[in-house]
């Protein structure tokens, strides 16, 4: 766990009670232009439907007498084919004023722990190359770059590359 400005960060299972704050953190990441091809946060129902409940967490801290979401991480199945049952894709977002405080690291560790316990052998993601902080965070957590998908999609009228990363379980 890492210190926040007012206390200790606590990682907890994400629930619907966190919905508004999770979606606000997501939108803040979207607004940077370097987090996702998405242009707006989804509804909670859409968010909830595609992310695996057992592999989604929030980082919480006490601020002004209330517990606030500093960041979140969630995984989705990459396929419904049985051969890919042990492969998930994840996203991690940290509130702008909570970055560089160990929040992302704590969230990644929670995801790695939950996926290892569930027998998942690969966690993967795609990151814009300009998002150097996210790439450094992931490499520090044992992810490796497996390639770059060049000009994979248009984002606000500009072709964007995506760095593909993965973490293979050493246990499986």
Buried (B, 14 or more C-beta within 10 A) or exposed (E): BBEBEEEEBBBBEBEEEBBEBBBBBBBBBBEEBBBBBEEEBBEBEEBBEEBBEEBBBBBBBBBEEEBBBBBBBBBBBBEEEEEEBBBBBBBBBBBEEBBEBBBBBBBBBBBBEBBBEBEBBBBBBBBBEBBEBBBEBBEEBBBEBEEEEEEBEEBEEEEBBBBBBBBBBEEE
